[in-house]
Amino acid sequence: MSLQAYQKTSARAEDPRATEYRLFAQVTRSLMHAKTLPMDAVRDRAAAIDWNRRVWSNLALDCASQDNKLPEALRAAIISLSIFVSKHGSFAMRNPEAIDDLVDINRTVMQGLMPQASAGAEQAAG
């Protein structure tokens, strides 16, 4: 089986929450690596912080859509977090220790995306 065929099959079979979790895991690993870089590795640190900002900006755009099915309060919270992530990312460029805050936010979101978290929420709601 070719790699492309595997990727197509995997993409069709993967749950959207699992896809989001995987994306957050990748961008969070990139942020964690960026924190370890020397201060003069500005381009690499900027790339990781910008990738994180773009992920959050896309989430905010999706949450701003009238077609989004998430509860309004959750959509508003995601948009607010997106604004914070964008502003804090600029601060983290000059203060790499501030990357920890971005990692913590992403990890919190990842916990909510984990399959057992959604199953627990469904049981509590049902």
Buried (B, 14 or more C-beta within 10 A) or exposed (E): EEEEEEEEEEEEEEEEBEEBBEBBBEBBEBBBEBBEBEEEEEEBBBEBBBBBBEBBBEBBEBBEEEEBEEEEEEBEEBBEBBEBBBEBBEEBBEEBEBBEBBBEBBEEBBEBBEEEBEEEEEEEEE
